[in-house]
Amino acid sequence: MSDRFSEIDGAEIELVKGGGGVFEISLDGELVFSKKATGRFPEEHELDAIAARA
């Protein structure tokens, strides 16, 4: 997934080791997706929408 966002000019990708299956995506300091909140990983169309906002 980080490959999709690394192609965006100015994108800063930070992978943070953690436990408990946490997977979050933040954009400009705002949490835009949380696996903990949704109980699932993001779908392709959600990733596309996040990338379009960047």
C-alpha positions as CSV (number, residue, x, y, z in Angstrom):
1,M,0.0,0.0,0.0
2,S,2.8,2.4,0.7
3,D,3.8,2.1,-3.0
4,R,0.5,3.7,-4.1
5,F,1.1,6.8,-1.9
6,S,4.9,7.1,-2.5
7,E,4.1,8.1,-6.1
8,I,2.4,11.3,-4.8
9,D,4.7,14.3,-4.9
10,G,5.5,15.5,-1.4
11,A,4.1,12.4,0.3
12,E,5.8,11.3,3.5
13,I,5.3,7.6,4.3
14,E,5.9,6.5,7.8
15,L,5.6,2.9,8.8
16,V,5.3,2.5,12.5
17,K,5.7,-0.9,14.2
18,G,2.9,-1.7,16.6
19,G,0.8,-4.4,17.9
20,G,-2.8,-5.4,17.9
21,G,-3.3,-5.1,14.2
22,V,-3.5,-1.3,14.2
23,F,-3.5,0.1,10.6
24,E,-4.1,3.8,10.2
25,I,-3.7,6.4,7.4
26,S,-3.3,10.0,8.2
27,L,-3.3,12.9,5.7
28,D,-1.9,16.3,6.8
29,G,-2.2,15.2,10.5
30,E,-5.8,14.1,10.1
31,L,-6.7,10.5,10.7
32,V,-8.6,9.5,7.5
33,F,-8.8,5.7,7.9
34,S,-8.5,3.4,10.9
35,K,-8.7,-0.4,10.8
36,K,-9.4,-0.3,14.5
37,A,-12.5,1.8,14.0
38,T,-13.7,-0.1,10.9
39,G,-12.6,-3.6,11.7
40,R,-11.1,-4.0,8.2
41,F,-8.4,-2.8,5.8
42,P,-9.2,-0.1,3.3
43,E,-10.7,-1.1,0.0
44,E,-9.2,0.0,-3.3
45,H,-11.7,2.7,-3.9
46,E,-11.0,4.1,-0.4
47,L,-7.3,4.2,-1.1
48,D,-8.0,6.0,-4.4
49,A,-10.1,8.6,-2.7
50,I,-7.4,9.2,-0.1
51,A,-4.7,9.5,-2.7
52,A,-6.9,12.0,-4.7
53,R,-7.1,14.2,-1.6
54,A,-3.3,14.4,-1.3
